Amino acid sequence: MRRSRIIGTGSHLPRKVLTNHDLEGMVDTSDEWITTRTGIKERRIVDGEKPSDLATVAALKAIDSSGLEPGNLDLIIVATVTPDMTFPSTACFVQERIGAGKAFAFDVSAACSGFIYALDVADRYIRSGGAEHVLVVGVDVFSRILDWSDRTTCILFGDGAGAVVMKGEEGERGILSTHLHSDGRYWKMLYAPLNGCGQEGVKMQGNETFKVAVRMMEQVSMEALRSNGLRVEDIDLFIPHQANARIIKTTAERLSLPLDRVYMNIERYGNTSAASIPIAMDEAFREGRIRDGHILLLAAFGGGFTWASSVIRW
Ligand code: UT7
């Protein structure tokens, strides 16, 4: 059976660190509140870099680890809601910067679920024979669209990029399933107006979003397990979107999944939106927590609302 296998991973975070203590000097908050309510200790913030700058570095690392050359790529998909420009797509900037002359390129917009949405599109291109080698990047620069005077949102997010290279191949390894969902009736709970920044930036009804997020993360994870005939014990590593440590822990608890099989790096990066899962995947792989044959479960939830899951045999 033809499947899409991930053959390379990469990630890139801006160098500038913004700690909870730094935020104490900007809004009425405390390290104690942020740590206990979200699990975040610090996040990375761009210092002039554009989304395509972060995406390009993550992409080159993923391509390098895959053993391919940029010229081998047929397709580039970038998941982002903070593109460099209205157009062209950030994917076109990446295509030019890495020299992937053969690849066609486009962006996917699904907020924090964007990476799994892009993975789904890539998988379908590969399995249908429309592409052989695909680069999927998740990148977001929320620092540009936050209201830095709103303590209910500005403490949550960070900037970053993560990437994977996928290849079509016969066998048992690769993407086993993807499940995507959207419900636009909830859009007002989490949104950013077009070109919004400052007080016109990201708006969120945090508490209500939290409750729906926990419910949908559990549902979409169970849907993924059921459709593959898997039990929770079969999951070697759960890589959830990193929005809030409490959402992740509650989801794990509801799934009866022990925390040593759950990947978390939210304490260092905050919520990097579409970048959080590929950054976590890259770190987990480099730390040796993902090995050949491992079964991974990915799950994400974000603005739209959108939510999604994927099961991968590595
Ligand atoms: O990735 C996309 C999806 N995003 C999410 O899933 C995020 C979902 N939401 C959350 O993670 C949480 O709801 C938050 C972390 C945003 C907030 O945590 P919470 O436990 O839901 O707090 P809350 O909104 O119910 O606020 C509790 C209190 C309020 O004060 P009062 O009304 O009880 O006096 C807030 O004004 O905490 C206050 N508060 C803060 N205090 C200090 C809100 N933000 C802050 C802050 N520092 N930064």
Residues whose N, C-alpha, C, O or C-beta is under 5 A from the ligand:
A	BS01	UT7	D28 T29 S30 W33 R37 T38 C112 R151 T152 I155 G206 N207 T209 F210 A213 A243 N244 F301 G302 G303
